Amino acid sequence: MQRRNLLLASILLATAGLAAAQTGPKIAVTDLAYTENVRQYFEVGTSSSTGTVHAGPMHLAATQQSSGTYVAGTYSYMEQRELGSFTNDIKGAILKGGAFRLVQAKAFDAGMPQPTKAEQVLQQVKTGKMAQPVRQPQVKDIVDRIKKGEFPGADFVLFGTLSSLEFRDSLSPLQGSTSSTHQFTLDLVADFSLINTKTLEIKSAFSAQGNGGDIKMLSNRGDIQPPNRGKVMRETSQSLALSVYQQMADQLGLPAPMDPATGRVTPPNAPPQPTKSEAVILR
């Protein structure tokens, strides 16, 4: 009898959780927004030439006129971009939490292609008029993106901006031996805001960090073993997702997430755990 009651209670809890997941607010997760300073070299050249020849019974006259313009230089501009390699695990963590329904956001609209600097200078040389730059959409202007309808059907948007992305590649000798370790790591830091699409109210805001690494132990024979970049990026993405959901759950009062590496519930405000790296020994 007791066993049947426990089974019935489990079924009721599962049904309640499923119903909550089906009626929960909808959330869209953006790719990590960032801007990059791009420098570009350009060259523009124009030339023209005219000539006339006059011939008569006793004379021959010829004239030649030519002109040219050449402009070269470098210029820089800010390119608006999104990094989409580290958000799928965040979406998976949100789905696993069950408090939100996930909806797909539209891709960032970067606007119409702008003429290159060479094309702008060429127009100025030919017409004498400076081309007026057209204001492009800003990838970090989340309010404008919400108003433009890039997140249809979403009650909330989890907006992330990339703060730091750093690869480290180091070779360290092992004391007392002729071997060395080759360490390849990735550290990523991003800022997140959970925004209500109706009121533009920020419901949660935090910074999250992800990291991953791969270690190879090399002998003294000059062995070369390239790092497993896919493994490093996967570990970074998973640890970032755990940090994101952990802090969002803490601020919104949701159940704490479970660390897939340890199988234990992660306490609120716990520091990110270092990623385990498997060492490959070359003999």
Secondary structure, 3 states (H helix, E strand, C coil): CHHHHHHHHHHHHHHHHHHHHHHCCEEEECCEEEEEEEEEEEEEEEEEEEEEEEECCCCEEEEEEEEEEEEEEEEEEEEEEEECCCCHHHHHHHHHHCCCEECCCCCCCCCCCCCCHHHHHHHHHHHCCCCCCCCCCCCCCHHHHHHCCCCCCCCEEEEEEEEEEEEEEEEEECCCCCCEEEEEEEEEEEEEEEEECCCCCEEEEEEEEEEEEEEEEECCCCCCCCCCHHHHHHHHHHHHHHHHHHHHHHHHCCCCCEECCCCEECCCCCCCCCCCCCEEECC
